[in-house]
Amino acid sequence: MDIQDLVDGWSARMARSRAETQMTLGKLIAALEAMPEDADVAGLSSPHSYRGYYSDLAFEPTGGTVKAVALLTECRATMGQVFQGYKGGDFVMGALTPVWVSHYGTTGKKLIALRQDGSIETTDDV
């Protein structure tokens, strides 16, 4: 086993640990599927590799709202897609990928929940 295998294994374990304390792409998709398509939800767009953990996914906050169906379409399109980390590396996003709210190139907040009223709950990474 080489050093890269050890680092990759450690990184995967840490991602699983983060996924236990925040929304994942799969959980976000499920929450959106449970909402009416025309429901207004917190404006999230422009998915990208998260600056804090390149293997994680981030959405930029828009400050407004979007229709649930639009965000759902964007989330589904992200599944299996390869994103490049801020300083390099290729990362595939999947159902177990932790989700963050942040602008590209910055750290942000953990996405904890998408509520039925369309608002989101976030928290700092502690």
C-alpha positions in Angstrom: 0.0 0.0 0.0 1.4 3.4 -0.9 1.0 6.8 0.8 -1.7 7.9 -1.7 -3.9 4.9 -0.8 -3.6 5.8 2.8 -4.5 9.4 2.1 -7.5 8.4 -0.1 -8.8 6.0 2.6 -8.5 8.7 5.3 -10.2 11.2 3.0 -13.1 8.8 2.3 -13.6 8.1 6.1 -13.7 11.8 6.8 -16.3 12.4 4.1 -18.5 9.6 5.6 -18.1 11.3 9.0 -19.2 14.7 7.6 -22.1 13.0 5.8 -23.5 11.9 9.1 -23.7 15.5 10.4 -25.0 17.3 7.3 -27.0 16.9 4.1 -25.6 14.9 1.3 -26.4 15.3 -2.4 -28.7 12.2 -2.1 -30.5 13.7 0.9 -31.0 17.0 -0.8 -32.4 15.3 -3.9 -34.8 13.3 -1.7 -35.9 16.5 0.1 -36.6 18.2 -3.2 -38.5 15.3 -4.6 -40.8 15.4 -1.6 -41.7 19.0 -2.3 -44.2 20.4 -4.9 -42.3 21.2 -8.1 -43.4 24.8 -8.0 -42.4 25.4 -4.4 -40.0 28.2 -3.8 -36.8 27.1 -2.1 -33.7 28.9 -1.0 -31.7 30.1 -4.0 -28.8 27.7 -4.5 -26.9 27.5 -7.8 -23.6 26.9 -9.5 -22.5 23.6 -8.0 -18.8 23.2 -7.6 -16.1 21.4 -5.6 -16.1 22.8 -2.1 -12.9 24.8 -1.2 -12.8 23.3 2.3 -12.9 19.6 1.2 -12.5 19.2 -2.5 -14.3 15.9 -2.5 -17.5 17.7 -1.2 -20.0 19.7 -3.1 -21.0 23.3 -2.7 -23.7 25.4 -4.0 -23.5 29.2 -4.2 -26.2 31.1 -2.4 -28.1 33.5 -4.7 -29.9 35.5 -2.1 -33.3 34.8 -3.7 -35.4 31.7 -4.3 -35.6 29.2 -7.1 -38.3 26.6 -7.9 -37.8 23.2 -6.3 -37.9 21.5 -9.7 -35.1 23.8 -11.0 -32.8 22.9 -8.1 -33.8 19.3 -8.3 -32.8 19.2 -12.0 -29.5 20.8 -11.2 -28.8 18.3 -8.3 -29.7 15.3 -10.4 -27.3 16.6 -13.2 -24.6 16.8 -10.6 -24.8 13.1 -9.7 -21.8 11.3 -11.1 -20.3 14.5 -12.5 -16.6 15.1 -12.1 -15.6 18.4 -10.6 -12.1 19.8 -10.3 -10.9 20.8 -6.9 -9.9 24.5 -6.3 -6.2 23.6 -6.5 -6.6 20.6 -8.7 -7.7 17.0 -8.6 -10.8 15.4 -10.0 -13.7 14.5 -7.7 -16.9 12.6 -8.5 -20.0 13.8 -6.8 -22.6 11.1 -5.7 -25.4 10.5 -3.3 -23.2 10.3 -0.2 -21.3 13.5 -1.0 -21.6 16.1 1.8 -23.1 19.5 0.7 -22.0 23.0 1.6 -23.3 26.5 0.9 -20.4 28.7 -0.2 -19.2 30.9 -3.1 -16.6 29.4 -5.3 -13.1 29.5 -3.8 -14.3 30.2 -0.3 -15.2 28.1 2.7 -18.8 28.3 3.9 -21.4 26.6 6.0 -22.6 23.0 6.2 -26.1 22.4 4.7 -28.0 20.8 7.6 -31.5 20.7 6.2 -33.9 21.9 3.5 -37.1 22.6 5.4 -40.6 22.1 4.0 -41.1 25.8 3.7 -38.2 26.0 1.3 -35.7 27.6 3.7 -32.4 26.0 4.5 -30.6 25.4 7.8 -26.8 25.8 7.8 -24.1 25.7 10.5 -20.4 26.4 10.8 -17.9 23.6 10.4 -16.7 23.0 13.9 
